Amino acid sequence: MADDDVFAMMVDACLAAHEAVLKSGTLEIKILSRALLMEIGREAAKRAGESSSDTENAGGG
């Protein structure tokens, strides 16, 4: 399984967990869940930037 596929599965799992946390989690757990989602977003943006760079470099400019 490709790393991007594993990352996508992790994102889906974290989003589902966050939904459950919002329904019944304590304030502290909600804060931690949001922090996790923020970090996932940063990683997704980083991966998207790397993907764009690879595509641009492959085109030969």
C-alpha positions as CSV (number, residue, x, y, z in Angstrom):
1,M,0.0,0.0,0.0
2,A,1.4,3.4,-1.0
3,D,2.3,5.9,1.7
4,D,-0.4,8.3,0.4
5,D,-3.0,5.6,0.8
6,V,-2.0,5.0,4.3
7,F,-2.0,8.7,5.1
8,A,-5.5,9.0,3.6
9,M,-6.7,6.1,5.8
10,M,-5.2,7.8,8.8
11,V,-6.9,11.1,7.9
12,D,-10.3,9.3,7.6
13,A,-9.9,7.6,10.9
14,C,-8.9,10.8,12.7
15,L,-11.9,12.7,11.2
16,A,-14.2,9.9,12.4
17,A,-12.7,9.9,15.8
18,H,-13.0,13.7,16.0
19,E,-16.7,13.4,15.3
20,A,-17.1,11.1,18.3
21,V,-15.0,13.3,20.5
22,L,-17.1,16.3,19.6
23,K,-20.2,14.4,20.7
24,S,-19.0,13.1,24.1
25,G,-15.4,14.2,24.8
26,T,-14.2,16.4,27.6
27,L,-12.9,19.9,26.8
28,E,-9.3,18.7,27.1
29,I,-9.9,15.8,24.7
30,K,-11.6,18.1,22.2
31,I,-8.6,20.5,22.3
32,L,-6.2,17.6,21.7
33,S,-8.4,16.3,18.8
34,R,-8.4,19.7,17.2
35,A,-4.6,19.9,17.6
36,L,-4.2,16.5,15.9
37,L,-6.4,17.7,13.0
38,M,-4.3,20.9,12.7
39,E,-1.1,18.8,12.5
40,I,-2.7,16.5,9.9
41,G,-3.6,19.6,7.9
42,R,-0.1,20.9,8.0
43,E,1.2,17.5,6.9
44,A,-1.3,17.4,4.1
45,A,-0.3,20.8,2.9
46,K,3.4,19.8,3.0
47,R,2.6,16.7,1.0
48,A,0.6,18.7,-1.5
49,G,3.5,21.2,-1.9
50,E,5.9,18.4,-2.5
51,S,3.6,16.8,-5.0
52,S,3.3,20.2,-6.9
53,S,7.1,20.6,-6.9
54,D,7.5,17.1,-8.3
55,T,5.0,17.8,-11.0
56,E,6.6,21.1,-11.9
57,N,10.1,19.6,-12.0
58,A,9.0,16.7,-14.2
59,G,7.6,19.1,-16.8
60,G,11.0,20.4,-17.7
61,G,9.8,24.0,-17.1
